[in-house]
Amino acid sequence: MVGKLKGDLMATIKEVYELLKKKQAAGEKIGMFGESLVEEYEKEDKDQTTKEVSVTFIKKKENQ
């Protein structure tokens, strides 16, 4: 674990990912949140040089 804050343990995302992968390999259920974290961490491992962003601009029409 990385450090302590007022008695609470803190971990990096990588450490949490590694723990979740160990639990998965052991056949334990890691839940929906754990699965999402694993998926996003593995997706981020790939070299991503661009990100897709969707933007909508709505111009307000004023009555004349």
C-alpha positions as CSV (number, residue, x, y, z in Angstrom):
1,M,0.0,0.0,0.0
2,V,1.1,3.5,-0.7
3,G,0.5,5.4,2.5
4,K,-1.7,6.1,5.5
5,L,-4.1,9.0,6.1
6,K,-5.5,9.2,9.6
7,G,-5.2,5.5,10.1
8,D,-6.9,4.6,6.7
9,L,-4.9,2.6,4.1
10,M,-4.5,4.1,0.7
11,A,-3.6,2.2,-2.5
12,T,-2.8,3.1,-6.1
13,I,-5.2,2.2,-8.9
14,K,-2.6,-0.3,-10.1
15,E,-2.5,-2.0,-6.7
16,V,-6.3,-2.3,-6.6
17,Y,-6.3,-3.6,-10.2
18,E,-3.7,-6.3,-9.3
19,L,-5.7,-7.3,-6.2
20,L,-8.9,-7.6,-8.2
21,K,-7.1,-9.7,-10.9
22,K,-5.8,-12.1,-8.2
23,K,-9.4,-12.4,-6.8
24,Q,-10.8,-13.1,-10.2
25,A,-8.1,-15.8,-10.8
26,A,-9.0,-17.4,-7.5
27,G,-12.6,-17.6,-8.7
28,E,-13.9,-14.9,-6.3
29,K,-16.6,-12.5,-7.5
30,I,-15.4,-8.9,-7.6
31,G,-18.7,-7.2,-8.4
32,M,-19.8,-4.8,-11.0
33,F,-17.6,-1.9,-9.7
34,G,-14.5,-4.2,-9.7
35,E,-15.2,-5.5,-13.2
36,S,-15.6,-1.9,-14.4
37,L,-12.3,-0.8,-12.8
38,V,-10.5,-3.8,-14.4
39,E,-11.9,-3.1,-17.8
40,E,-11.0,0.6,-17.7
41,Y,-7.5,-0.1,-16.4
42,E,-6.9,-2.6,-19.2
43,K,-8.3,-0.3,-21.8
44,E,-5.9,2.4,-20.6
45,D,-2.9,0.1,-20.9
46,K,-3.2,0.4,-24.7
47,D,-1.4,3.4,-26.2
48,Q,-4.1,5.9,-26.7
49,T,-3.0,9.0,-28.4
50,T,-6.4,10.4,-29.1
51,K,-9.8,10.5,-27.3
52,E,-13.2,10.8,-28.9
53,V,-15.3,13.7,-27.7
54,S,-18.8,14.6,-28.7
55,V,-19.8,18.2,-28.4
56,T,-23.1,19.9,-29.2
57,F,-23.5,23.7,-29.6
58,I,-27.0,25.1,-29.4
59,K,-27.4,28.7,-30.3
60,K,-30.3,30.4,-28.6
61,K,-32.8,32.0,-31.0
62,E,-34.3,35.3,-29.9
63,N,-37.6,36.5,-31.3
64,Q,-37.2,39.9,-33.1
